[in-house]
Amino acid sequence: MFKFIVPADKITEVQAAFPTHETQTQASSKGKYVSVTVKMMAHSAEDIIEKYQITSQIEGIIAL
């Protein structure tokens, strides 16, 4: 499971990094940020590292 906090206008970039996986979103009270939870079954540690490397390119992302 991956959890991220991103600016509201960056949700599609996170979802694009996980195109075939289930994502859940929750907007902050003021709507400026969105919490994104992604459920993914990884086959190796390299799969997980690769996803973190891809998502680290998104401006303003916070990985939890």
Rosetta blueprint (number, residue, H / E / L):
1 M L
2 F E
3 K E
4 F E
5 I E
6 V E
7 P E
8 A H
9 D H
10 K H
11 I H
12 T H
13 E H
14 V H
15 Q H
16 A H
17 A H
18 F L
19 P L
20 T L
21 H L
22 E E
23 T E
24 Q E
25 T E
26 Q E
27 A E
28 S L
29 S L
30 K L
31 G L
32 K L
33 Y E
34 V E
35 S E
36 V E
37 T E
38 V E
39 K E
40 M L
41 M L
42 A L
43 H L
44 S L
45 A H
46 E H
47 D H
48 I H
49 I H
50 E H
51 K H
52 Y H
53 Q H
54 I H
55 T H
56 S L
57 Q L
58 I L
59 E L
60 G L
61 I L
62 I E
63 A E
64 L L
